[in-house]
């Protein structure tokens, strides 16, 4: 509970700093203010979901020091795939291999 309160307070302090002009933007409602306010909202109301995501590592009993972070474990197989082959350009005529011309032969 202390980590939840502390992280939410930090996000609210950053939002307050952005609102009162301590950010590289004009004082008032700006993008950083909205971003940090949204982060505070997510940290406070979705703390259980965040904790459940990281408890997956404890349930797996993986060593924390050298393990891959949780989101990369699920995205990893997608990163290893080969990109699809390039589609032929409809404007460009297909290339012919040398010696494949059958014109003039009987």
C-alpha positions as CSV (number, residue, x, y, z in Angstrom):
1,X,0.0,0.0,0.0
2,X,2.9,2.3,0.7
3,X,4.3,1.8,-2.8
4,X,0.9,2.6,-4.3
5,X,0.5,5.8,-2.4
6,X,4.1,6.9,-3.0
7,X,4.0,6.3,-6.8
8,X,0.6,8.0,-7.1
9,X,1.9,11.0,-5.1
10,X,5.0,11.3,-7.3
11,X,2.8,11.2,-10.4
12,X,0.5,13.9,-8.9
13,X,3.5,16.1,-8.0
14,X,4.8,15.8,-11.5
15,X,1.4,16.7,-12.8
16,X,1.3,19.7,-10.5
17,X,4.7,20.8,-11.7
18,X,3.6,20.6,-15.3
19,X,0.4,22.5,-14.6
20,X,2.2,25.4,-12.8
21,X,4.8,25.9,-15.5
22,X,7.8,23.9,-14.2
23,X,7.8,21.9,-17.5
24,X,9.0,22.9,-20.9
25,X,5.5,23.9,-21.8
26,X,3.2,26.9,-21.1
27,X,1.6,26.9,-17.6
28,X,-1.9,25.5,-17.5
29,X,-3.4,22.4,-19.0
30,X,-0.8,21.0,-21.3
31,X,0.2,17.6,-22.6
32,X,2.6,16.7,-19.7
33,X,0.0,17.7,-17.2
34,X,-2.6,15.4,-18.8
35,X,0.0,12.6,-19.1
36,X,1.1,12.7,-15.5
37,X,-2.5,13.0,-14.3
38,X,-3.5,9.9,-16.3
39,X,-0.4,8.1,-14.9
40,X,-1.6,8.9,-11.4
41,X,-5.1,7.7,-12.2
42,X,-3.8,4.4,-13.7
43,X,-1.4,3.9,-10.7
44,X,-4.1,4.4,-8.2
45,X,-7.0,2.5,-9.7
46,X,-5.2,-0.3,-11.6
47,X,-2.5,-1.1,-9.0
48,X,-3.8,-4.7,-8.6
49,X,-3.4,-5.3,-12.3
50,X,0.1,-4.0,-12.3
51,X,1.0,-6.1,-9.3
52,X,-0.6,-9.2,-10.9
53,X,1.6,-8.7,-14.0
54,X,4.8,-8.7,-11.9
55,X,3.7,-11.5,-9.7
56,X,3.9,-13.7,-12.8
57,X,7.7,-13.6,-12.4
58,X,7.5,-14.8,-8.9
59,X,5.1,-17.6,-9.8
60,X,7.5,-18.7,-12.5
61,X,10.4,-18.8,-10.1
62,X,12.7,-17.2,-12.6
63,X,15.9,-15.5,-11.4
64,X,15.3,-11.8,-11.4
65,X,18.8,-10.6,-12.1
66,X,19.3,-12.0,-15.6
67,X,15.7,-12.6,-16.7
68,X,14.0,-10.8,-19.5
69,X,11.3,-8.3,-18.4
70,X,7.7,-9.7,-18.5
71,X,6.4,-7.9,-21.6
72,X,9.3,-9.0,-23.8
73,X,8.7,-12.6,-23.0
74,X,5.4,-12.5,-24.8
75,X,6.6,-10.3,-27.6
76,X,9.8,-12.2,-28.2
77,X,8.5,-14.8,-30.7
78,X,7.1,-11.9,-32.9
79,X,10.4,-10.3,-33.0
80,X,12.1,-13.4,-34.4
81,X,9.9,-13.8,-37.4
82,X,11.2,-13.0,-40.8
83,X,9.5,-10.1,-42.6
84,X,7.2,-11.1,-45.4
85,X,8.8,-11.0,-48.9
86,X,8.4,-7.8,-50.8
87,X,5.4,-7.7,-53.2
88,X,6.3,-7.1,-56.9
89,X,5.7,-3.6,-58.2
90,X,2.8,-3.6,-60.6
91,X,4.3,-0.7,-62.6
92,X,7.6,-2.6,-63.2
93,X,7.7,-5.4,-65.8
94,X,8.9,-8.8,-64.4
95,X,12.6,-9.4,-64.9
96,X,13.7,-12.2,-67.2
97,X,16.6,-14.4,-66.5
98,X,19.3,-14.6,-69.2
99,X,18.9,-17.6,-71.5
100,X,15.2,-18.0,-70.8
101,X,14.1,-16.3,-74.1
102,X,12.4,-18.8,-76.3
103,X,11.8,-16.6,-79.3
104,X,13.4,-17.5,-82.5
105,X,13.9,-21.2,-81.5
106,X,12.2,-24.0,-83.3
